[in-house]
Amino acid sequence: LRVIGLFTHGFLAGYAVWNIIVIYILAGNQLSTVSNLLQQYKTLAYPAQSLSYLLLSISTVSAFDRIDLAKASVALRGFLTLDPAAVAAFLYFAALILSLSQQMTCDRINLYTPPSENGSIWTTGTEEEIVQPWIVVNLVVSILVGASWIFLSYRPELD
């Protein structure tokens, strides 16, 4: 089971980096082509988010499995002494919560049609103000996932 967890941690870290690179490339320099990002990424929005949730959930459970949560004092000591497994579990949990907080924006991206078309839920000029926080949260999630992977892969034999 530990091998599956380690594979998932590594795959999630790589996937998070790939996802943020794709988002920044499609968004352009200084978010100059947000409409391009929305048009191109809308087909990827649900599959990307679903895979991210799956990998984040497995990784979070795997990281928390390394901590003895039955003994609260031992678990708290792990957090306070910056035990790599405890820190990674906290970072994965924070990444999962941040990722879940962006679901509504992901839904809007999936349903994107240009504001000029009838039936669009997007109004002219709001694309950048809606998408920019989503991009920043995705970047933060990628950083949290990458840091968690580093903490756990540094000493994978600890359980």
N, C-alpha and C positions, 0 to 999 in steps of 0.2 A: 504493500500500500504506500510505503514511503517513496518508492520509485515513481509511482503514478503521480504522487504529490509533487515531487521534484520536477518531473516532466511538465506538469501543469504550470508550475511557477515559471519555469523557463519559457514555455510556449506563450503564456500570458504576457511576460515581459517583452518578448519579441513582437507579439501581436500589438501591444500597446504602442510601442515605438513605431511600427509600421503604420498604424492607424493615425497617429498624430502627424507623421510625415505626409501621408496622403491628404489629410485635412489642410495642412499648411501649404502644400503645393497647389491644391485646388483653390484655396482662398486667395492666393497671389500675394505679392509684396504689399505689406501694410493693409491687408484685407481689401485689396483693390478690386477683386473679382468674386465677391460674396455670392452674386447670382450664379456664377459658374460653379462654385462649390455646391450650392443648393441643387442645381440642375443635375450635376454629375453624381453627387453623393446620395441623392434621394433613393436610388435603387439599393444602395449599400446600407442605408440607415438601420433598417430592422435587422438584417442578418448580422451586421457589425455589432449592434447593441446586444443582440441575443447571445452571440458568441462571447462577448465581453462579460455579460452577466454569468454565463455558465462557468467560464474560467475563473472569474472573480469569486464566485460562490465556492467552487472546489478548492481554490487556493486559500480562501479565508478559513474554511473548515480544516484544511490540512495544517495551516499555521496554528490555529487554536488547538489542534490535536497535540501539538508539541508542548503545550502548557498544561500544567496540572491545575485545572480550574476547580477541581473538587476541594482543594485546600486553598481557601481564599488568601491566607497569609503568604503561602508560597507563590501564588500567582501575582499578588501585589508586589512582593519582593522582586520578582522577575521584571515587572514593569519599572520599578524604581531603580533597579541596578542596571537597567538597559540591556537585559538579556536579549540577544538577537532574535530568538523565537518570539518573545513577548512583544518586542518592538515591531517585528514583521506582522504579527497577528493584528496589532492595533492599526498599522498602516494599511493592511488589506481591508480591514473593516471600514476605515475612513474612506478608502477608495470605493468600496462597494456602496456606501451611503451617498457619496458624491455622484457616482455614476447613476444611481437610482433617482437622484434629484433632477437629473436632466432628461427624464423620460418624456415629459411633455414637449420639450423642444425637439427631441428626436422624432416624436410623432408628427410635429409640424413640418420638419424637414422631409419626412417620408411623403407627406401630402403636398409638397411644394408644387405650385403652379405660379408662373409669373403674375405679379399683382395686376397687370393690365388685362388678364383674361377673366372672363365671368366665372364666378364661383370660387375664386381664389380666397384662401383664408389669410393671405399675406397682403398687407397694405403697402403702398408705395413708400419707400424710405425707411421702413422698419426692419428690413432684412439684416442690416449690419448690427443694429442694437439688440436684436434677438440672438443672432448667431455668435457675436463676439464673446458673451459670457459662456456659451456652450463650448467654444474653442478653448477658452482659458480653463474651464473645468476639465475638459479632456486632457489638456496638458498637465494639470495637477494630478489627475488620476494616473497618467503615464509615469510621472515622477515618483508617485507613491508606490506604484507597482514595481518599478525598476529598483527603488531603494529596498523594498521588501525582498525582492529576488536576491539582491546582493547580500542582505543580512542572512537569508536562509541558505544560500549556496556557499557562503563563506565557510560554514561548518555543517555540512549536510548530515553528518553522522549523529548529531545531537537530536535526541527525541524525548 
